[in-house]
Amino acid sequence: MLRLFCWLFLLNGFPSTVVCRCYENHLVEEVFDSLEKVLNYVDVNKEFMNVDAVFGLVLGEAHVVYLNRFNQIPEEYKEKTFKIMKKFERIVEETKTFLLINKRNLIFLNTVLEFEPWIKNVTYKNLLAKFYSSTPIDTYQKYLNLLLGSSFNEKISDDCILELLQQEKSFRSKHLCILSEECYKIFRLGSQTKFDPGYGITHSLLFLQIARSRMCELNGINVKRNIKKFCSYILWEMQENVGYGFLGSLDDLLLEQITLCGYEGYKNFITSEIIDYILSIQKPSGCFGVDSGNKITKKTTRLKRESNLLPDNCIDHTTGLGVSTLTSILRYLLYKLLNNECDYYD
């Protein structure tokens, strides 16, 4: 309703730039409100958040810390962003204490669940979607079959991430990290055209992002080039999903795609259409999770091996991704306002 109010300016002869500024200010307010709601939900359910969910919180914290540390905030949003940052600090630290129960979590707590290595400058740019296949994917059913055909193995993926983290020396200086042949294969690091779809490729991307954040050099792998290549394929997958009207069973995957490729600054993952959809799937309680009205087969819905089903049909993993996605969206919107960029009235 508030955004509709902005269009009255256009009807009354105001310049389109004024309309756009009004629209985006209201959009920023909506994203702030949604972020507050999901953080409040996490605050109440801290003991049920697993490692993956906390990673979403940490990535979100890194975004808002960067905004505050480097003063990348329009004047009118500085106080609100600072308050969000302090809220992140408290909730993340309190939530992490519940992970101490499991000794396996200690290595994650001391590495990827520290926000400092995830703080980075983001240069926003567009990306060309590329799809690699010997057979065309031109129907809804072929698209679903492609995702269902993924050979992604979550346990092996986690083991490979641990293999990387257990040999690191410091995230403050570059060092060579040695991977087993199996890990090179599961993440398709040597392939130019063959990718494991869905969560397979998002985890390949995540693995490279973790390696980069820990200053890890991988023998024979150009991390920057591979990250771009992976996101170009992920963009194709996401655009297919958008083209089919957003499949509710793929909401968790969509949030993961936006979180990881949005972190790389690819604007294609943060369009007005996508922002509106993300805001629409947040549940009244503030969380993100299972679409109870979903008509798609349950095989396409991801419930992670260690995911926790929470009140209001919510999932800790999906809710953590909701946090990181909303902060990625917020950071981009604040960047646009700060740099007088506007493209939402077209």
C-alpha positions in Angstrom: 0.0 0.0 0.0 2.8 2.4 0.9 4.5 1.8 -2.5 1.3 2.4 -4.3 1.2 5.8 -2.7 4.4 6.6 -4.5 2.8 6.2 -7.9 0.4 9.1 -7.0 3.5 11.3 -7.5 3.8 10.1 -11.0 0.1 10.6 -11.8 0.5 14.2 -10.5 3.4 15.0 -12.8 6.3 14.5 -10.5 9.6 13.3 -12.2 10.1 9.5 -12.3 13.2 9.9 -10.2 11.1 11.2 -7.3 8.7 8.3 -7.7 11.5 5.8 -7.8 13.2 7.3 -4.7 9.9 7.2 -2.9 9.3 3.6 -4.0 12.8 2.4 -2.9 12.6 4.1 0.5 9.4 2.2 1.2 11.0 -1.0 -0.1 13.9 -0.4 2.3 11.5 0.0 5.2 9.7 -3.2 4.3 13.0 -5.1 4.2 14.1 -3.6 7.5 10.7 -4.7 9.0 11.1 -8.2 7.6 14.6 -8.5 8.9 13.5 -7.4 12.4 10.7 -10.1 12.3 13.0 -12.9 11.3 15.6 -12.0 13.9 13.0 -11.9 16.5 11.9 -15.4 15.5 15.4 -16.7 15.7 15.9 -15.0 19.1 13.0 -17.0 20.5 14.1 -20.3 18.9 17.9 -20.0 19.3 18.4 -23.5 20.7 16.9 -25.1 17.6 19.3 -23.4 15.1 21.8 -25.8 13.5 25.2 -24.9 11.9 23.7 -24.1 8.5 21.2 -21.7 10.1 23.8 -20.0 12.1 25.9 -19.5 9.0 23.1 -17.6 7.5 23.1 -15.4 10.6 26.8 -14.9 10.4 26.7 -13.9 6.7 23.9 -11.4 7.5 26.0 -10.0 10.4 29.0 -9.6 8.1 26.8 -7.5 5.7 25.6 -5.1 8.3 29.0 -4.8 10.0 30.5 -3.8 6.6 27.8 -1.2 6.1 28.5 0.4 9.5 32.3 0.0 9.5 32.7 1.7 6.2 29.9 4.1 6.5 28.0 2.8 3.4 24.6 3.9 4.6 22.4 6.8 3.7 22.1 9.3 6.6 18.4 8.5 7.2 19.1 4.8 7.8 22.3 5.0 9.9 20.6 4.7 13.3 18.4 1.8 12.2 21.3 -0.1 10.6 23.4 0.3 13.7 20.6 -1.1 15.9 20.2 -4.0 13.5 24.0 -4.7 13.8 23.9 -4.7 17.6 20.9 -7.0 17.5 22.9 -9.4 15.2 25.8 -9.4 17.5 23.8 -10.4 20.5 21.6 -13.1 18.8 24.5 -14.7 16.9 26.7 -15.0 20.0 23.8 -16.4 22.1 22.8 -18.8 19.3 26.3 -20.1 18.8 26.4 -21.2 22.5 23.9 -23.9 21.7 26.2 -25.4 19.1 28.8 -26.2 21.7 26.9 -29.3 22.8 28.2 -31.1 19.7 32.0 -31.3 19.5 31.9 -31.6 15.7 30.6 -28.1 15.6 33.7 -26.6 17.3 35.7 -26.4 14.0 32.9 -24.6 12.4 32.5 -22.2 15.3 36.2 -21.3 15.1 36.2 -20.8 11.3 33.2 -20.3 9.0 31.0 -19.1 11.9 33.2 -16.1 12.6 31.8 -13.1 10.7 35.2 -11.2 10.2 36.4 -13.4 7.3 33.1 -12.8 5.5 33.3 -9.0 5.5 34.2 -7.9 2.0 33.5 -5.1 -0.4 30.9 -5.9 -3.0 31.0 -4.4 -6.5 27.5 -4.7 -8.1 27.3 -5.8 -11.7 25.2 -7.9 -14.1 25.8 -11.5 -15.1 25.0 -13.5 -18.2 23.1 -16.7 -17.5 24.7 -19.7 -19.1 23.3 -23.2 -19.3 25.4 -26.2 -20.2 23.6 -29.3 -21.5 23.7 -31.7 -24.4 19.8 -31.8 -24.4 17.6 -28.7 -24.2 15.6 -28.0 -21.0 12.5 -26.3 -22.5 9.6 -27.6 -20.4 8.6 -27.4 -16.8 8.9 -31.2 -16.3 12.4 -31.3 -17.9 13.4 -28.6 -15.5 12.2 -30.5 -12.5 13.8 -33.7 -13.7 17.1 -31.9 -14.1 17.0 -30.8 -10.4 15.8 -34.2 -9.3 18.7 -35.8 -11.1 21.2 -34.2 -8.9 23.8 -36.6 -7.4 24.6 -34.2 -4.6 25.7 -36.0 -1.5 25.4 -33.7 1.6 27.6 -35.8 3.8 30.5 -35.9 1.4 30.1 -32.2 0.8 30.3 -31.5 4.6 33.3 -33.9 4.9 35.1 -32.0 2.1 34.5 -28.6 3.8 35.9 -30.1 7.1 38.9 -31.4 5.1 39.6 -27.9 4.0 39.1 -26.3 7.4 41.1 -28.8 9.3 44.3 -28.0 7.4 44.1 -24.2 7.4 46.8 -22.2 9.1 45.3 -18.7 9.1 42.6 -16.8 7.3 44.9 -13.7 7.3 47.5 -14.9 4.8 47.4 -17.0 1.7 48.3 -20.7 2.0 48.0 -23.8 -0.2 45.2 -26.2 0.8 45.4 -29.8 -0.5 42.1 -31.6 -1.4 41.4 -35.2 -2.0 40.5 -36.3 -5.5 37.0 -37.1 -4.3 36.4 -33.5 -3.2 37.6 -32.2 -6.5 35.1 -34.5 -8.2 32.1 -33.8 -6.0 32.4 -30.0 -6.4 33.2 -30.4 -10.2 36.2 -28.1 -9.7 37.9 -29.4 -12.8 34.9 -29.3 -15.1 34.2 -26.6 -17.6 30.7 -27.5 -18.7 29.3 -30.2 -16.3 27.7 -29.1 -13.1 25.6 -31.0 -10.5 22.3 -29.0 -10.5 20.4 -27.5 -7.6 22.2 -27.9 -4.2 25.1 -29.6 -6.0 26.3 -26.4 -7.6 25.4 -24.0 -4.8 27.5 -26.1 -2.5 30.3 -26.1 -5.1 30.1 -22.3 -5.0 29.9 -22.2 -1.2 33.0 -24.4 -1.0 35.0 -21.9 -3.1 33.7 -19.0 -1.1 34.8 -20.7 2.1 38.2 -21.4 0.6 38.5 -17.7 -0.4 37.4 -16.4 3.0 40.1 -18.6 4.6 42.8 -17.4 2.2 43.1 -20.9 0.9 44.7 -21.5 -2.5 43.6 -24.6 -4.4 46.1 -26.2 -6.7 45.1 -25.5 -10.4 41.8 -23.8 -9.5 41.1 -20.2 -10.4 38.6 -19.4 -7.7 37.4 -16.1 -9.0 36.7 -17.5 -12.5 35.0 -20.6 -11.1 32.8 -18.5 -8.8 31.6 -16.5 -11.8 31.0 -19.6 -13.9 29.0 -21.3 -11.1 26.8 -18.2 -10.6 26.1 -17.9 -14.3 24.7 -21.4 -14.3 22.9 -20.8 -11.0 21.4 -17.7 -12.6 19.9 -19.9 -15.4 18.4 -22.2 -12.8 16.9 -19.3 -10.9 15.5 -17.6 -14.0 13.8 -20.8 -15.0 12.2 -21.0 -11.6 11.0 -17.3 -11.9 9.7 -18.0 -15.3 7.5 -20.8 -14.0 6.0 -18.4 -11.4 8.3 -19.4 -8.5 7.9 -23.0 -7.4 7.2 -23.0 -3.7 9.0 -26.3 -3.2 12.2 -24.5 -4.4 12.0 -21.6 -2.0 14.9 -22.9 0.2 17.1 -23.4 -3.0 16.1 -19.9 -4.2 17.2 -18.3 -0.9 20.5 -20.2 -1.1 21.0 -19.0 -4.7 20.3 -15.3 -3.8 22.5 -15.6 -0.6 25.6 -16.9 -2.3 25.5 -15.1 -5.7 24.1 -11.9 -4.2 27.2 -12.0 -2.0 29.2 -11.8 -5.2 27.4 -8.6 -6.2 25.4 -10.0 -9.1 22.4 -7.7 -9.4 20.4 -10.3 -11.4 19.7 -12.1 -8.2 18.2 -9.0 -6.5 15.5 -7.8 -8.9 12.3 -6.1 -7.8 10.4 -9.2 -8.8 12.5 -11.4 -6.6 12.5 -9.0 -3.7 8.7 -8.9 -3.7 8.5 -12.7 -3.8 11.0 -13.1 -0.9 8.9 -10.7 1.2 5.7 -12.6 0.3 6.9 -16.0 1.5 8.0 -14.9 5.0 5.5 -16.3 7.4 3.6 -14.1 9.9 5.8 -15.3 12.7 8.8 -14.0 10.8 10.4 -17.3 9.7 10.8 -19.1 6.4 10.1 -22.7 5.7 7.7 -25.2 4.2 5.0 -24.1 1.8 2.0 -26.0 3.1 0.1 -25.2 -0.1 2.8 -26.6 -2.3 1.5 -28.8 -5.1 4.9 -30.0 -6.2 6.2 -33.5 -5.3 7.9 -33.6 -1.9 11.0 -35.0 -3.7 11.8 -31.5 -4.9 11.6 -30.0 -1.4 14.8 -30.0 0.5 14.8 -31.0 4.2 18.4 -31.2 5.2 19.7 -34.2 7.0 20.1 -32.1 10.2 17.4 -29.6 9.7 14.9 -28.8 12.5 11.3 -28.3 11.8 10.2 -25.3 13.9 6.8 -23.8 14.9 4.7 -22.3 12.1 6.0 -24.9 9.5 9.4 -23.3 9.6 12.8 -24.8 9.0 16.0 -23.6 10.7 18.1 -23.9 7.6 15.5 -21.9 5.4 15.1 -19.3 8.1 18.9 -18.8 8.3 18.9 -18.3 4.6 16.0 -15.9 4.9 18.2 -13.8 7.2 21.2 -13.8 4.8 19.0 -13.1 1.8 17.2 -10.1 3.4 20.5 -8.6 4.5 21.9 -9.0 1.0 18.8 -7.3 -0.4 19.1 -4.5 2.2 22.8 -3.9 1.5 22.0 -3.6 -2.3 19.1 -1.2 -1.7 21.1 1.0 0.6 23.9 1.0 -1.9 21.5 2.2 -4.6 20.1 4.9 -2.4 23.5 6.1 -1.4 24.6 6.3 -5.1 21.4 7.7 -6.4 20.7 4.6 -8.6 17.1 3.7 -9.3 15.5 1.2 -11.6 12.3 0.1 -9.9 9.9 2.4 -11.7 10.4 0.9 -15.2 
